[in-house]
Amino acid sequence: MLQDGICQVTKTFFSKTIQFYDINYQLALNEDKTTIFENYCDFLNYFDSSISVQLSFINQQVDVAEFEKSIDIPDQNDDFNAIREEYRTMLKNQLSKGNNGLVKTKYITFGIEAESLKVARPRLERIETDILNNFKVLGAQAHSLNGLERLEILYHVFNQDRIEPFKFQYKMLPETGLKTKDFIAPTSFNFSKNQTFLMGRTMGSVSYLQILAPELTDRMLADFLDVDDSINVNIHIQSIDQSSAIKMIKSKISDLDKMKIEEQKRAVRSGYDMDVLPSDLVTYGEEAKNLLEDLQSRNERMFLVTVLVMNTAKKRQKLDNNIFQVQGIAQKYNCSLKQLDYQQEAALMSCIPLGVNRIEIQRGLTTSSTAIFVPFTTQELFQEGEALYYGLNALSNNMIMVDRKRLKNPNGLILGTPGSGKSFSAKREITNCFLITEDDIIICDPEAEYSALVQALYGQVVRVSPVSDQYINPMDLNLNYSE
């Protein structure tokens, strides 16, 4: 693993990784969904047959106690610690409703064959720029990973039983005489079982997705990623050269036509109607012709796709439960998820973001069928620092914690029907702001409904009206007020 993020996987295969972030797809309107889907199809069509592509979706547990620290409100030397305690308890209850203890990351790894690093580097940089531009069109944030960041991902995948953080600097290589792989390796690997493996003290198993359904839905990948446990989903995509794909389908159609003629000859010899053909032949013939039409006239390409799902757990029973859960999700969409037999080592190597697929189980899909595994679900907003609580994400149930001063537009507007809780929401935000930030809070309130809150927080209430005993004298205003 080189410092700039290029990994030399074999003598002639080099890869790079880009991390990308979510966009709001599942909650978007149908027109917006269609636009995102079409742009994603164009994105996939960019890859030619010389580029290997791997999409990796890694859900990993983090230390919940550490995570709770990010929403903690420390006590102070004032009279409001009782309110802080109540607010802390509410935030912890909300945290338990989502899966914020689970860190979800998304990566795209692309690799090429080249005779040397010198030849590979400019080509990888060109592909990297194009991919980042494509993500910009999709509206998704993305950035390229350096060698240290890529090694950290591999370290966390291999060492799920360790809590300590990844400690490595490139200057350590000449000092220790070790290689980069020595810093990420777990204490041991054990591949002696046929359907499971051991990685340190973590048990794991890799299954492949058998796509049997005639039609797929864009919810399938989202459902896999909604699993509230450690899961690693990988989609390997290899484009087939357009002319080769068309030639292959034409030859299949010729084979089917030959079989039809043989069936018709058999029918004539046996003395029954030659138009009666086996239903399989008729169905396959029509599907092959439709596929050929798609490739020739609808901007579709052919891809070889392998979908691998890796489950990990500390105990055997938990692992079996996790595998059963993801198999149920696949079953729901008329597909089946099968554990690999005696291929767990090759499968594990195919589940880490290096861009190499060592599992020869591939399914031919067109661009739109491949793009149906849309990698976007819903954008998460969880900032740290002086972030205020704004409720739960409608899809993932995760907390929304935002520091509005860091957003592009810091202004806010609360809309809702009468009695839906607009004033309560504003009061809760004012209290949150009071407990966490050093900001000044000024409330303009014609109905005087916020005065009780201001008094409870030892604020000053100024009543301006013809019958109040508090006055504003315009003559008191200082002309140099701004100074």
Disulfide bonds with the S-S distance in Angstrom:
none
